[in-house]
């Protein structure tokens, strides 16, 4: 009948107006989200046996957050649509291959945000360390937003806390876990801006980070030489970007935790190193003309050199090839947007027996060369080309690139002054992330710089020594500029 036909058209019309809010992903975000949806193997081939590795920011608070504090925190997080979305195939063809993905916003009532939080009680520093280690490996529920939180408090006891105040402070602790698909380190600092405040209630304060400006040339010959050098740097950088994934492996050392066939062992240990006063780093910076990143690279190289010597590694007497796959953040990005706008570059560390001053000089030259090189832009273009070949090819290329390096190394500047989070003053912040190879992260907070390592405890034993050696390298460099 006509009435039945009209009702059917009305139902179809209502169905057509009910839409799901979706957001596009860039190629890199698709790669990272695919690791979550795929399960075993993650961003690598299945033979690597690697899970999806979440980013874990650990906040040491003065008091434990209440349920109301937690709910307020969650509401602030949900101002970002990516943090209330799940990753989904973008079309029917991608249901099996996961070739093209998109964000699908989970509308109100689609999930219970309070279930994104878990409360755990611990008795000792050993138990807290176990919770931290597990947090870097636990997979996300792909049907929910790709983040969660672990609130750690102490069990009621009269006993004193048995952890070192510098490397294992007493709870309460909040571990915020988020998929790398949500955003890179710079994007997640924007999230921290949204959910926290300065102690006076104002905006969180950050360093005004700027890349080192190019030197002005005073003569025609200098300009010509600079142009010739630039052409050489471009050619070398392009070749490096193209052939790193098929080139030589790093020297087999005690520090290079992974061994052929470079499969994930299932074990990771978070090593929290002693804090370094930023005032010491600034004095080295001002006295040497180097950047903070130059100083950190030099001190880390010196610390690894000391570690190899301490462990009786014969490569310490030579110049072992130790490189880091280092994220390069592209400068042109939308402020406040959660995205991944970076690529890996290969950074060679100045290894071998030498003075701290000589190592710093070499580190500065390596970092300067990297900043002038087109390697990041060539690598980004290659990533786009590889992505067109399909996920399996992409996973193999990522695996080949990563397994040739000794570590992934990140350096992210954090708040320059103490902040309030979940209604409490934050005493300290530790950032950690597991990976196929060793992960070394540097994060600064409230006047201190903190080095954190995530290693396979069997392949890279006694890694705490690296943190102690890093502190000694910084003190040596400071003494050099003071003399």
N, C-alpha and C positions, 0 to 999 in steps of 0.2 A: 504494500500500500504506500501511498505518498507520505503518510505520517511516519511509517516505519523508515522510509528512505531518508526523511528529514532528520530523524533521531540518529540514524547511522552516520550521516554527514556531520552532525553536531559532535558525535563522539570522536570521529576522525579529526575534526577541527581542534577539539580539546587536546587530543593526543599530540597533534602537531605543535601546539603552543607550549607543551611541557618539554623543555629542553634542559640538557645538562651543560653546565658551564665548563668549558675546557680552555686550556692554555697551551700554546705551542712550546716545544723544547728546542734548544739549539742542538747541534750534533754532539757536542761534548756532554751535555746534560742527558741526552738519550743514552749515550754510552754508559754513564754512571747509573742511571735509572735501570738500565737493562741488567746490570749486575745484581740489583735487588730482586727483580722479577724472576731472574733465571735460576737462582739458587746455587747449587754446587758449581764451582768454577768462577762464579762472579764475573768480573771484567776480563778474566783470562780463560784459556782453553780448559776443558774439564780435567785434563790430566794434571793441571796445577792444583786441583782440589782446594781452591781458595774460596772463602765466603765473601759476601759483600762486607767491606770494612767501613764501619761508621766513624764519623768524627766525634770525639768525646771531649767536652769541655767540663772540667771539674772545678766547682766553686766551693771554697772553704768558707763557711759562714760563721758568724758569731752566735747565732741561735738557730734552732731548727724551724723551718717554715711550718705554719699551720695549714690546715686544709683551705682556709680562705686565702692565705698567701699564694698557695699553689693554684687555686682557681683564677685569681687575678693575673698571675703569671701566664696561665694558659690563654686567657682572653687577649692579652697583649700579643702573644705569639700568633693568634689567629687573625691578627690584622694583616698578616702576610698570606695571601691565598695559597701559595705553595705549601704552607704549613698546615693547611686543612684540605689537602688534596692527596690523591693517590695516583701513581703512574699507571697508565693504561695504553694498550695498543691503539694506534691512531686510526687503524682501518682493519677490515676483515683479513686482508692478506698478512697483516702483522701479528695475528693472534698466535701463530706458531713460531714465526721467525723473530718476533719482537724487533723487526727492522725499523719501524717508525713508531714513536711513542709520543704521548702528550700527557699533560696534567689534567685530571678530572676532579673538579671541586666536589667534595662530599658535602651535600647540603645539610642544613640544620637538622639535627636528630639522627644523622647517619652514623654517628659513633659517639661514645661517651668519652669526653675529653679527660675525665678524671682517671680513666683506665690507662691513660698514657703515663701515669705516675705509679711507681712502686716504692714502698718503704721497706728498708732493710736495717736491721740492727747488727752491730759488730762488737766484739769484745776486745780485739787487739789490732795492731797495725798489720799483722799478717792477714787477718780476715779482710781488712779494708783493701789491702793490695790484691787479694783474690777477687774481690768485687770489681776493682778497677780493671784487672786483666780480662775478666769475663765481659765487661762492658765494651771492650774494643772488638769483640768477636761475635756477640749475640746478634743474630739476624733480625730484621724488622718484619712485622706482619704486613705483607704487601697489600692487604685489603684495607689498611688504615693509613693515615698520614705517616710519613717516613721520619718520625722522631718519637722520642720518649724520654722520660726522666727517672732517675733513681735517687731517692732521698735516703742518705745513710746517716744513722744516729748511733750513739753508743748505748749498749745495754746498761741498765742501772747497776752500778757497782761503785765501791769506795776506792777501788784500786786506781793508781795513777796510770795515765796513758803511756804505753810502752814504745810508742813511735818517736823517731827523731823529729824535733820541732821544725827543722828546716826541710826535710824531705818527706816526712809522713805526719803532717799535723793532725791533731785530734779532730774528729767529727764534731758538729754536723757538716755534712758534705752533700752537695747536689751535683749529680752527673747528668749533664744534658747531652743526649745522644741524637745525632741527626745524620741522615744519609747525605753523602757528598753530592748527590743529585740535586739537593735543595739549593746548594750554593757553595762557592769557594770561601776561603778564609776571610777575604775582604767583605763578601756579602754577609757572612755570619757575624762579623763585627757590627754590621748595620742592624742585625737582629738584636745584638747585645745593647745597642743604643736604645732600641725600642722598649726593652723589658727592664732596663735599669736606669738609675739616675746617679748624679754626683751626690755626695753627702749632704750638700745644701739644697737638694731637690732639683737642681738644674740639670742640664744635659751632661752626659758623660763626656769627659775630655780626652781627646786623642792627639797624638803627634800629627803635625802637618807634614805628612810624608811627601817628599818631592824627589824625583830622580835627579841624579847629579847632572848639572848643566855642562854642555860641551864647552871646551876651552876656545877662546877667541884666537884667531891666527893673526899675527902682526905683520907678516910679509907675504909677498907673492909666492916665494919659494915654499914657505910654510903651508900656504893654501894648496899648492900643487902636490906637495908631499902628503898632505892630509887626504887629498882626493885619491892618490895612488894607494895609500894605506886603506882607505875606505873600500876601494874596489877589491883589494886583497881580502879584507875582512868579510865582505859580502860573499865572495866566491868560497872562502873557507867555511863560513857559516852555513851556506846553502848545502855544500857537500857533507858537512857534519850532520845536518838535519836529515839528509837523505840516507846516509850510510850507517848511522849509529846503531840502528836496530839489527844490522847485519855485520857489524864490526866486531872487534875483539871484546872478550869479557874482562872485567876487572881482575886484578891479581887475587889469587886465592889466599886469603888471610884469615886470621881468627876473627877479625871484625866483620868480614863479609859472611854473614850468617848463613846464607843459602848456599847449597851445593847441588851439583847436577843430580837428578834431572830438574832441579829448581821447583819442586812441589811444596806447597804449604804444609808444614809439619803439624799444624793444629795447636801449637803452643806459642804463646806470646807473653812477654813480661814487660810491664810498664816500669821504667826506671826513672824516677823523679830525682833530678840533680839539685844540688844546693843553689840557692838564688845568688845572682851576681848583682851588686849595686850598679845601677845605670850611671851613677856618678863616676865610677871607675871607667866605664866604657866611654863616657863623654870626654874624660881627660885624655884617654888614648886617641880618640877621634880628633880632638883639638890639637894635640901635640904631634900627630902623625900626618894629618890631612886625609886620613882614610874615612870611609863611611862605616856606620855600625855594622853593615853586612860584611864588609871586608874584614873587620875585626873578628866577627863571629866565625867566619870561614877559617881564618888563620888560627884562631884558638881551638876550633874543633879539629882541624888538621893536626895541630900539635898534640891535642889530647889523644887522638887516635894513634899517633906515632908513639906516645908514651905507653899507651895500652898494649900495642904490639910488642914493645920492648919488655914490658912487665910480664906478658904472657909467654915470652920466649919465642916469639914468632920470628923466623929467620928473615922474612921479608923486610923487617924493620931496618936492617943494615943496608938495604938497597933503597930504591925509590919505587915502592909498589904503586900500581895504577889503582887509585881509589877515586871513584866518581860518584856524584849524587845526581839523581834525576830531580831537578829543582823546578817547582812551579814558577812560571813567569806570568805575572798578572798584567794583562793589557791595560794601558792607561785610559783608553776611551771606553767608558762604561756608564750606564745609567745609575746615578746616585740613588742609593736606597733600594735598588731592585735586587731580588734574590736570583742570581744567575751564576753560571760558570763561564768566566771570561779569562781563560788562562791556557797555557800549554806547558809541557815539560821542555826544559833545556838541560843539556848535559854539562855539569860543572866538575872540572878536574881539580882535585884538592892538591895543594903543594905538600907532597910527602917527602920523606927522607930525613937524614940527620942534618940539621941546620939550626941557626939561632932563631929565636922568636921574632926578632926584628926582620931577618931575612925572609922568614915565612910570611910575615905580614906584607912585605913588599911584593912577594910573589902572588899572594892572594889578591892584592889590589890590582895587579896587572891582569890576572885571570878574570876578575869581576868586571873590570873596565872593558876588556875585550868582549865579554859576553853582552854587556850593555850596548856596545856599538854594533854587534853582529845582527844580521837579519834572521838568525837561526829560529827565534820564536815564531816569526811570521811565516817562514818557509815551513816549519813544522805544523803550524795551524793549517796551512793550505794542504799539506800532505795528509793531515788527519781527515780533511773533507774528502779528499780523493779516495783514501782507504775506506772511508765509511760507505762510499758508493759500491764497493766490492762486496759488501755484506758483513753482518756481525761476526761470522766465523773468521774471516780474514782479519778483521779489525782486532779481535781478541788475540790472534796469534802475533800480530805486529806489536801490540801493547806488551804482551808477554816477552817477546824477543828483546824489546827495548828495555823493559824493567829489569829482566834477569841479568843483563850485562852490567848493571850498576851495583854498587855496594850498599846504597841506601837511597831513600827519598828524603830530601832536606827542605824544610819550610821555615820561614822566618816572618812572623806576623806581629806588628806592633799593636799592643793593647792599650787600655786606659792608662793615662799618665798619673791619675789620682785615684784613691779608693772610691768604690761605688757601692750603691745599695741595690740588693737583689732579693726579691721575695721578702721584703720588709726587714732585711738584715744587712749589716755591713759585711762586705766580702773581704776576708783576711788575705786570701791568695787565690790565684787561678792557675790551673795546670791544664795544658792541652795535650792530647794523645790520640794517636791513630795507628792501627796496625796496617801492615802491607805485606806484599809478597816477599820483599826484602826488608832490611832494617829501616825503621822510620825514625828520623831525628827532627824534632820540632823545637823552635825557639819562640817564646812568647813573653812579652814584657807587660808588667803590671805594677802600677803605683811605685815606681822608682826602682824596681828590680827586674832583672832579665832571667828567665828560667829555661834551662835546657831539659828536654824530656826525650828519652829514647824508648822505643818499643822494639824488642829483640826476641829472637828465639833463644831461650835461656840455655839450651843445650849447645847450640852452634856458636853463640856469643856469650860465654860465661863471664861472670864477675863484671858486668857492664857498668856497675856503679863506679868503678875505677875511672871510667871516661869522664864522668861528671866531676870527680875530684881533680882530675888532670886538667879539665877545662878551666876550673877556677884558678889553678896554678898558672896556666898560660896567660890568663887575663892579668893576674898580679905581676907576672914577669913583664908583660907589655906596658903595664902602668909604670913600673919601676924604670923601664927604658926611657919613657918620655919625660919622667921626672928628673932624670940625671942630666 
